[in-house]
Amino acid sequence: MAKKNKKMIALSSSLALTLVALAGCSSQSSSPPPASSPKTEGQSQKSPDGKSAGGKLFEQPMTLKVMLPDGASQPIVADAPAIQEIFKKTNVKIELQPSPDTNYAEKVQTLLATNNIPDIIRIPKTNFLDSAPLAKAGMFVAVTDHLDVAPNLKKVIEENPEIKKMMIDGKLYGFPVMGKWKVRYGQLPLIRDDLLKKLNLQAPTSFEELYQVLKKFKEAYPDTYPITFRNGIANFLPYMAYALGSGYPIYYDPNVNGGKYVYGPAHASDFKPVLTYLNRLYSEKLLDPDYAVNTGQTWQEKLSSGKSLFYYDNNTYGLTFTKALQAKDPQAKFEQIRIMKNDKGQIRNYEYPKDWWHMFAVSSKVKDPKAVVKFMDWMYSDEGVLATNFGAEGEHYKLDNGKPVVLDSVLQKYLDKKDPFHAMQSALGTGLLAFATYVDERPLIAISPPELETWSKLMEQDKGYFQNIMDPPFNKEEMDKLKQLKTQVDTLVQQEIDKFIMGTRKLSDYDNFAKQLTDKGALDIEKIYNDANARLK
């Protein structure tokens, strides 16, 4: 490792630029002590299921420090019931190291640069392949070297061939966050249904009709900005551009030559109409003028207070917005509408994939890697899934014909909260935003109004939904070239796109801008992606 240290520092600096997409890291900058792991081989008095005589996964206790995100919507509770249940079932004490997203990038940069990561660290899907050189340099445990103690993970890999895209030279360096039971939802259009009825308007079926409806909203409620977004173009433009017939920035388009990676902004004929549409909304004061700087919190406040009346984002937020609005106006209601036709005549939209593809990587410094792999494998077992998604049987859930059901007494504790689902998950320490690798979303259905299930079924009426695929794995030469090209091209795009939307740069100049992107290497980025993807076929 020592001779690779300088290389790691440079790599981690690049990695930290984008790690901010996932909140959370350790609040300690020093290297944690290695896990005090029990032996996993030669233990006596094992039961047929591989557990110790005492019924736990290990005879001797083990402590693991786990770094994971700590967001405002679901704060981490260090001694939550799920963490206690993990210890009861496995004899593994989990010491969570949550950190607010405000210092995540800086903390991770320091930890990676000095190889001082805790025992287990959660790495977001957008960055795991970027960290491939760090994995190859020996920072993480190659978990596929220990499949002899990981039967559950082995089965998950066999059933989900997409996982192979996360492998580096045929090895997997972490435990992917997968979906065991998933609600169907996504970044979808939701509108104030009560206002549609009040103004005698029909739900829009095309983006042109949406524009007309937003104009009517503005006329009736001039103090509002009917449509708003959060977290800038990096968040909303990928799915909005796709729905409007293009994509952003590099994306996989199933409608191009049977499926191809395309650098959207470099193709003026497809991407310019996206900007033209958004510019029209902005110039006519239909689009929130603060769309580029809205945080998630300010975005929620505007939709929860009636300052904005339509959004195109995670549809589950509509339940929270409706609840807040009805405190003042019982008739107020956000309703999901069907996906809309674009100017090409296409009806298409992303839906959230079944799996999240974040990774829990294990530090190579742990005392007994095989023991840690065995424990993490337990997280994918039926027992592990129940503990990390439901809590303790009899206290938080019951089994009904073998299926977990959240107890009504638990649901009642959180129904009056602003966000009942995340309040419950936070208190129990369960689910995606907690320490879990195989996520079961049945608690979301249990505590949510019936609209959520109705909206999920509404998606079945449209055939244009697409679950975006994982990017292909790149070799070292490709990764080095991509870093160079994307620094040139992505930086230019990020600097200029808002100018076209806001009108400070004329749309008539967009063809020249697209050519500039091509000259900078946008089509070379496409080729690298498509060549890498072709190797998988």
PESULFEN-V267247 format. One record per residue. N is the residue number from 0. PSI is psi in whole degrees, 0 to 359 (999 if undefined). OMEGA is omega as a letter, one per 20 degrees, with the letter a starting at -180 (999 if undefined). Layout:
# PESULFEN-V267247
n = [N & N]
psi = [PSI & PSI]
omega = [OMEGA & OMEGA]
This chain:
# PESULFEN-V267247
n = [0 & 1 & 2 & 3 & 4 & 5 & 6 & 7 & 8 & 9 & 10 & 11 & 12 & 13 & 14 & 15 & 16 & 17 & 18 & 19 & 20 & 21 & 22 & 23 & 24 & 25 & 26 & 27 & 28 & 29 & 30 & 31 & 32 & 33 & 34 & 35 & 36 & 37 & 38 & 39 & 40 & 41 & 42 & 43 & 44 & 45 & 46 & 47 & 48 & 49 & 50 & 51 & 52 & 53 & 54 & 55 & 56 & 57 & 58 & 59 & 60 & 61 & 62 & 63 & 64 & 65 & 66 & 67 & 68 & 69 & 70 & 71 & 72 & 73 & 74 & 75 & 76 & 77 & 78 & 79 & 80 & 81 & 82 & 83 & 84 & 85 & 86 & 87 & 88 & 89 & 90 & 91 & 92 & 93 & 94 & 95 & 96 & 97 & 98 & 99 & 100 & 101 & 102 & 103 & 104 & 105 & 106 & 107 & 108 & 109 & 110 & 111 & 112 & 113 & 114 & 115 & 116 & 117 & 118 & 119 & 120 & 121 & 122 & 123 & 124 & 125 & 126 & 127 & 128 & 129 & 130 & 131 & 132 & 133 & 134 & 135 & 136 & 137 & 138 & 139 & 140 & 141 & 142 & 143 & 144 & 145 & 146 & 147 & 148 & 149 & 150 & 151 & 152 & 153 & 154 & 155 & 156 & 157 & 158 & 159 & 160 & 161 & 162 & 163 & 164 & 165 & 166 & 167 & 168 & 169 & 170 & 171 & 172 & 173 & 174 & 175 & 176 & 177 & 178 & 179 & 180 & 181 & 182 & 183 & 184 & 185 & 186 & 187 & 188 & 189 & 190 & 191 & 192 & 193 & 194 & 195 & 196 & 197 & 198 & 199 & 200 & 201 & 202 & 203 & 204 & 205 & 206 & 207 & 208 & 209 & 210 & 211 & 212 & 213 & 214 & 215 & 216 & 217 & 218 & 219 & 220 & 221 & 222 & 223 & 224 & 225 & 226 & 227 & 228 & 229 & 230 & 231 & 232 & 233 & 234 & 235 & 236 & 237 & 238 & 239 & 240 & 241 & 242 & 243 & 244 & 245 & 246 & 247 & 248 & 249 & 250 & 251 & 252 & 253 & 254 & 255 & 256 & 257 & 258 & 259 & 260 & 261 & 262 & 263 & 264 & 265 & 266 & 267 & 268 & 269 & 270 & 271 & 272 & 273 & 274 & 275 & 276 & 277 & 278 & 279 & 280 & 281 & 282 & 283 & 284 & 285 & 286 & 287 & 288 & 289 & 290 & 291 & 292 & 293 & 294 & 295 & 296 & 297 & 298 & 299 & 300 & 301 & 302 & 303 & 304 & 305 & 306 & 307 & 308 & 309 & 310 & 311 & 312 & 313 & 314 & 315 & 316 & 317 & 318 & 319 & 320 & 321 & 322 & 323 & 324 & 325 & 326 & 327 & 328 & 329 & 330 & 331 & 332 & 333 & 334 & 335 & 336 & 337 & 338 & 339 & 340 & 341 & 342 & 343 & 344 & 345 & 346 & 347 & 348 & 349 & 350 & 351 & 352 & 353 & 354 & 355 & 356 & 357 & 358 & 359 & 360 & 361 & 362 & 363 & 364 & 365 & 366 & 367 & 368 & 369 & 370 & 371 & 372 & 373 & 374 & 375 & 376 & 377 & 378 & 379 & 380 & 381 & 382 & 383 & 384 & 385 & 386 & 387 & 388 & 389 & 390 & 391 & 392 & 393 & 394 & 395 & 396 & 397 & 398 & 399 & 400 & 401 & 402 & 403 & 404 & 405 & 406 & 407 & 408 & 409 & 410 & 411 & 412 & 413 & 414 & 415 & 416 & 417 & 418 & 419 & 420 & 421 & 422 & 423 & 424 & 425 & 426 & 427 & 428 & 429 & 430 & 431 & 432 & 433 & 434 & 435 & 436 & 437 & 438 & 439 & 440 & 441 & 442 & 443 & 444 & 445 & 446 & 447 & 448 & 449 & 450 & 451 & 452 & 453 & 454 & 455 & 456 & 457 & 458 & 459 & 460 & 461 & 462 & 463 & 464 & 465 & 466 & 467 & 468 & 469 & 470 & 471 & 472 & 473 & 474 & 475 & 476 & 477 & 478 & 479 & 480 & 481 & 482 & 483 & 484 & 485 & 486 & 487 & 488 & 489 & 490 & 491 & 492 & 493 & 494 & 495 & 496 & 497 & 498 & 499 & 500 & 501 & 502 & 503 & 504 & 505 & 506 & 507 & 508 & 509 & 510 & 511 & 512 & 513 & 514 & 515 & 516 & 517 & 518 & 519 & 520 & 521 & 522 & 523 & 524 & 525 & 526 & 527 & 528 & 529 & 530 & 531 & 532 & 533 & 534 & 535 & 536]
psi = [325 & 317 & 351 & 2 & 316 & 320 & 320 & 321 & 316 & 318 & 318 & 332 & 319 & 319 & 321 & 339 & 328 & 353 & 342 & 345 & 335 & 124 & 143 & 132 & 182 & 145 & 1 & 135 & 346 & 158 & 130 & 155 & 148 & 153 & 137 & 88 & 143 & 164 & 145 & 353 & 143 & 13 & 143 & 163 & 47 & 142 & 166 & 334 & 9 & 359 & 165 & 171 & 333 & 0 & 359 & 165 & 323 & 147 & 319 & 146 & 152 & 142 & 133 & 135 & 128 & 122 & 130 & 164 & 152 & 94 & 162 & 329 & 331 & 81 & 144 & 133 & 116 & 321 & 35 & 158 & 323 & 321 & 321 & 322 & 323 & 316 & 318 & 323 & 332 & 341 & 18 & 120 & 121 & 122 & 103 & 140 & 74 & 156 & 141 & 152 & 345 & 333 & 15 & 308 & 316 & 318 & 313 & 321 & 315 & 316 & 318 & 319 & 328 & 4 & 45 & 40 & 154 & 184 & 316 & 135 & 134 & 127 & 131 & 155 & 327 & 349 & 352 & 320 & 329 & 332 & 8 & 315 & 327 & 320 & 314 & 331 & 352 & 15 & 327 & 155 & 134 & 100 & 334 & 351 & 352 & 32 & 347 & 339 & 17 & 61 & 327 & 316 & 320 & 318 & 319 & 318 & 317 & 325 & 349 & 81 & 341 & 336 & 333 & 335 & 342 & 354 & 150 & 114 & 41 & 5 & 147 & 126 & 34 & 177 & 111 & 145 & 112 & 168 & 116 & 316 & 119 & 136 & 141 & 116 & 181 & 194 & 100 & 164 & 127 & 142 & 155 & 96 & 326 & 326 & 327 & 313 & 320 & 324 & 6 & 46 & 150 & 150 & 133 & 143 & 356 & 164 & 331 & 318 & 325 & 316 & 316 & 320 & 317 & 325 & 318 & 320 & 315 & 321 & 319 & 329 & 74 & 340 & 357 & 161 & 103 & 324 & 140 & 159 & 171 & 152 & 24 & 186 & 332 & 331 & 309 & 335 & 327 & 313 & 329 & 316 & 322 & 314 & 328 & 1 & 7 & 225 & 171 & 140 & 291 & 130 & 161 & 123 & 110 & 346 & 1 & 113 & 41 & 8 & 113 & 148 & 134 & 139 & 95 & 304 & 342 & 351 & 92 & 323 & 332 & 323 & 329 & 319 & 329 & 312 & 325 & 318 & 312 & 324 & 323 & 317 & 319 & 313 & 333 & 13 & 31 & 331 & 133 & 122 & 344 & 17 & 327 & 341 & 357 & 131 & 173 & 323 & 313 & 325 & 315 & 320 & 320 & 321 & 335 & 346 & 356 & 7 & 336 & 151 & 357 & 142 & 157 & 91 & 195 & 115 & 337 & 338 & 334 & 328 & 318 & 318 & 317 & 316 & 318 & 318 & 321 & 348 & 333 & 328 & 100 & 340 & 344 & 139 & 131 & 136 & 136 & 138 & 166 & 154 & 150 & 154 & 137 & 182 & 343 & 353 & 5 & 147 & 104 & 152 & 146 & 148 & 156 & 133 & 164 & 328 & 154 & 331 & 12 & 163 & 138 & 106 & 146 & 129 & 138 & 352 & 353 & 147 & 320 & 87 & 322 & 323 & 319 & 320 & 318 & 318 & 312 & 328 & 323 & 329 & 336 & 354 & 165 & 318 & 319 & 320 & 317 & 315 & 318 & 352 & 341 & 338 & 227 & 132 & 137 & 334 & 323 & 337 & 165 & 164 & 124 & 107 & 39 & 355 & 136 & 136 & 124 & 133 & 142 & 326 & 329 & 315 & 319 & 334 & 336 & 357 & 335 & 1 & 158 & 319 & 85 & 316 & 307 & 331 & 317 & 314 & 321 & 312 & 322 & 340 & 39 & 162 & 190 & 317 & 9 & 205 & 92 & 145 & 339 & 96 & 131 & 119 & 14 & 328 & 330 & 316 & 320 & 321 & 353 & 155 & 161 & 342 & 325 & 315 & 324 & 316 & 323 & 319 & 331 & 327 & 335 & 343 & 345 & 139 & 359 & 12 & 143 & 128 & 112 & 142 & 161 & 146 & 149 & 160 & 142 & 148 & 174 & 318 & 318 & 318 & 318 & 318 & 319 & 319 & 318 & 311 & 316 & 330 & 318 & 309 & 309 & 321 & 317 & 317 & 312 & 330 & 332 & 334 & 315 & 329 & 321 & 321 & 317 & 349 & 6 & 347 & 131 & 141 & 336 & 344 & 2 & 325 & 319 & 322 & 317 & 321 & 323 & 321 & 320 & 317 & 329 & 345 & 18 & 319 & 334 & 324 & 314 & 313 & 318 & 315 & 313 & 324 & 318 & 320 & 325 & 330 & 340 & 347 & 999]
omega = [a & a & r & a & r & r & r & a & r & a & a & r & r & a & a & a & a & a & a & r & r & a & r & r & r & r & r & a & a & r & r & r & a & a & r & a & r & r & r & a & r & r & a & r & r & r & a & a & r & a & r & a & a & r & r & a & r & r & a & a & r & r & r & r & a & r & a & a & r & a & a & a & r & a & r & r & a & a & a & a & a & r & r & a & r & a & a & a & a & a & r & r & a & r & a & r & r & r & r & a & a & a & a & a & a & a & a & r & a & a & r & a & a & a & r & r & r & a & a & a & r & a & a & a & a & a & a & r & r & a & a & r & r & r & a & r & r & a & a & r & r & a & r & r & a & a & r & r & a & a & a & r & r & r & r & r & a & a & a & a & r & a & a & r & a & a & r & a & r & a & r & a & r & a & a & r & a & r & r & r & a & r & r & r & a & r & a & r & r & a & r & a & r & a & r & a & a & a & r & a & r & r & a & r & r & r & r & r & r & r & a & r & r & r & r & r & a & r & a & a & a & a & a & r & a & a & r & r & r & r & r & a & r & a & a & a & r & a & r & r & r & r & a & r & r & r & a & h & r & a & r & a & a & a & a & r & r & r & a & r & a & r & a & a & a & a & a & a & r & a & a & r & r & a & r & r & a & r & r & r & a & a & r & r & r & r & r & a & r & a & a & a & r & r & r & a & a & r & r & a & a & a & r & a & a & r & r & a & a & r & r & a & a & a & a & r & a & r & r & a & r & a & r & a & a & r & r & a & a & a & a & a & r & r & r & r & r & a & a & r & r & a & r & a & r & r & a & a & r & r & a & r & r & a & a & r & r & a & r & a & a & r & r & r & a & a & a & a & a & r & a & r & r & r & a & r & r & a & r & r & r & a & r & r & r & a & a & r & a & a & a & r & a & r & a & a & r & r & r & a & r & a & a & r & r & a & r & r & r & a & a & a & a & a & a & r & r & r & a & a & a & r & r & a & r & a & a & a & a & r & a & a & r & r & a & r & a & a & r & a & r & r & r & r & a & a & a & r & a & a & a & r & r & a & r & r & r & a & a & a & a & a & a & a & a & r & a & a & r & r & r & r & a & r & a & a & r & a & r & a & r & r & r & a & a & r & a & a & a & a & r & r & a & a & a & a & r & r & r & r & a & r & r & r & a & r & r & r & a & r & r & r & r & r & r & r & r & r & a & r & a & a & r & r & r & a & r & r & a & r & r & a & a & a & a & a & 999]
